Amino acid sequence: MSSLRLRTVLVALAALAVAAFGVVKLAASLTAPAAAADQATVDGLTAQVTTADWTGMDHDMSGDAPGYQMPPAMMPGMPENGDQRLAVSVTVVNISDDTRPFRPGEEFALRAGDDGEQWAPHSDTFGELPRLAPHNAITGILFFDVPPTALTQVPVWVEWTHDDTANRLVIPLDGVRSGPSHSHTP
């Protein structure tokens, strides 16, 4: 076998090995989701959930409240009947020397249970923040409208997907960080 042909075969085998390793790594990341962590770092940004709590709404939407119950459609911004609003405070720090893109309303979701039920934020207090400057931090609140019984499933986490990398962040709901279950009576 000529040395040129041998080099070509070796290069092709090396390329196949690299491709196979990448496919195995991708498949492992898709089949085995990472456990929830206190914080995660992706592309120079570090995110951490600092608090989570149910927000009090000014209107009693329970079925046994006295008086006329206004439907949610007449009260813009209120949770749908049966849902409650969960406020999750998130701190994001740019630990790099470069400005990093950051879209909080698109990068975070609330997830629960083994079936992966998911809720997008109803709103947030981050504002229109398209990027985060080097060595700067921001704390904002993500608001999720969810049925409280959905969060009794385990596990419950905030999923942060930044730069095509998904991370699970623990939720300190009711003062307990990533406990086996969470309950709340509406």
C-alpha positions in Angstrom: 0.0 0.0 0.0 1.4 3.4 -0.9 2.1 5.9 1.8 -0.3 8.4 0.2 -3.1 5.8 0.2 -2.2 4.8 3.8 -2.4 8.4 4.9 -5.7 8.8 3.1 -7.1 5.8 4.9 -5.8 7.0 8.3 -7.3 10.4 7.8 -10.7 8.9 6.8 -10.6 6.6 9.8 -9.8 9.5 12.1 -12.6 11.6 10.6 -15.1 8.7 11.1 -13.9 8.3 14.8 -14.4 12.0 15.5 -17.8 11.9 13.8 -18.9 8.8 15.7 -17.7 10.3 19.0 -19.7 13.5 18.3 -22.8 11.4 17.5 -22.4 9.3 20.7 -21.9 12.5 22.7 -25.0 14.1 21.1 -27.1 11.0 21.7 -26.0 10.8 25.3 -27.0 14.4 25.9 -30.4 13.8 24.4 -31.2 10.6 26.3 -29.8 11.5 29.7 -30.8 15.0 30.8 -28.5 16.5 33.3 -29.5 16.7 36.9 -30.6 20.1 38.2 -27.8 22.3 39.6 -27.6 25.4 41.7 -26.1 27.3 38.7 -25.0 26.8 35.2 -22.4 28.4 32.9 -22.7 28.6 29.1 -20.7 30.7 26.7 -19.4 33.1 29.4 -22.9 33.5 31.1 -23.7 32.1 34.5 -27.3 31.7 35.6 -28.8 30.9 39.0 -32.3 30.8 40.3 -32.3 32.8 43.6 -35.9 32.6 44.8 -39.3 31.3 43.8 -42.6 32.0 45.3 -46.3 32.2 44.5 -47.5 35.8 43.9 -50.7 37.1 45.5 -53.2 38.4 43.0 -55.7 41.1 43.8 -58.7 39.0 42.6 -59.9 35.9 44.3 -60.5 33.5 41.4 -61.6 30.5 43.5 -65.0 29.0 43.1 -66.1 29.8 46.7 -65.2 33.5 46.6 -68.1 35.8 47.5 -69.6 38.1 44.9 -69.3 38.1 41.1 -66.3 36.3 39.7 -64.9 38.2 36.7 -63.7 35.9 34.0 -60.0 36.1 33.2 -60.8 37.6 29.8 -62.2 40.7 31.5 -59.0 41.1 33.6 -56.0 41.3 31.2 -52.8 39.9 32.6 -54.5 37.7 35.3 -53.8 33.9 35.3 -56.4 31.7 33.6 -58.9 30.0 36.0 -57.2 27.3 38.0 -53.7 28.7 37.4 -51.5 30.7 39.8 -48.6 32.9 39.1 -45.2 31.7 40.1 -42.4 34.3 40.4 -38.9 33.0 39.8 -36.0 35.3 40.4 -33.0 34.6 38.2 -29.5 36.2 38.3 -27.3 36.1 35.2 -23.7 37.1 35.3 -21.4 37.7 32.3 -18.1 36.3 33.6 -16.4 36.7 30.2 -14.4 39.6 28.7 -16.9 39.9 25.8 -20.5 41.1 25.4 -22.8 38.1 25.2 -26.2 37.8 23.6 -29.0 37.1 26.1 -32.8 36.8 25.6 -34.4 36.0 28.9 -37.9 35.7 27.7 -36.9 33.1 25.1 -34.2 31.2 27.1 -36.1 30.1 30.2 -38.9 27.7 30.7 -40.5 26.0 33.8 -40.5 22.2 33.6 -42.0 19.6 35.8 -42.3 15.8 36.1 -40.8 13.0 34.2 -43.0 13.7 31.2 -41.4 17.2 30.9 -44.5 19.3 31.1 -43.3 22.8 30.2 -44.5 26.5 30.6 -43.0 29.5 28.9 -42.8 32.7 30.9 -46.0 34.8 31.0 -43.8 37.9 31.5 -40.6 39.0 33.0 -38.9 42.0 34.6 -35.7 41.8 32.5 -37.0 44.2 29.8 -35.7 44.2 26.3 -32.2 43.1 27.1 -30.6 41.7 23.9 -27.1 41.4 25.4 -25.1 41.5 28.6 -21.9 43.5 28.8 -18.6 41.9 30.1 -18.4 41.4 33.9 -22.0 42.7 34.4 -24.9 41.0 36.1 -28.7 41.3 36.0 -31.4 39.9 38.2 -34.9 39.7 36.9 -38.1 37.8 37.7 -39.8 35.4 35.4 -43.5 34.9 35.9 -45.1 31.6 35.0 -48.8 30.8 35.1 -49.2 27.2 36.2 -51.7 25.0 37.9 -50.2 24.6 41.4 -50.9 20.8 41.4 -48.6 20.4 38.4 -45.7 21.4 40.6 -46.3 18.5 43.0 -44.6 16.3 40.4 -41.0 15.6 40.8 -38.6 16.9 39.6 -39.4 20.6 39.1 -36.8 22.9 37.5 -36.2 26.0 35.4 -34.7 25.0 32.1 -32.2 27.6 30.7 -31.4 27.0 27.0 -28.6 29.3 25.9 -26.4 28.9 22.8 -28.2 25.5 22.0 -27.2 24.1 25.5 -29.9 23.2 27.9 -29.3 23.3 31.7 -31.6 22.5 34.6 -31.6 25.0 37.5 -33.0 24.0 40.9 -36.0 26.0 42.2 -36.0 27.0 45.9 -39.8 26.8 46.0 -41.3 27.4 49.5 -37.8 27.8 50.9 -36.7 24.3 49.9 -34.1 23.8 47.1 -35.0 21.0 44.7 -36.9 18.9 47.2 -38.6 15.7 46.2 -41.9 17.4 45.8 -43.5 20.8 46.1 -47.1 21.5 47.1 -49.2 24.6 47.3 -52.8 25.1 48.1 -54.5 27.6 45.9 
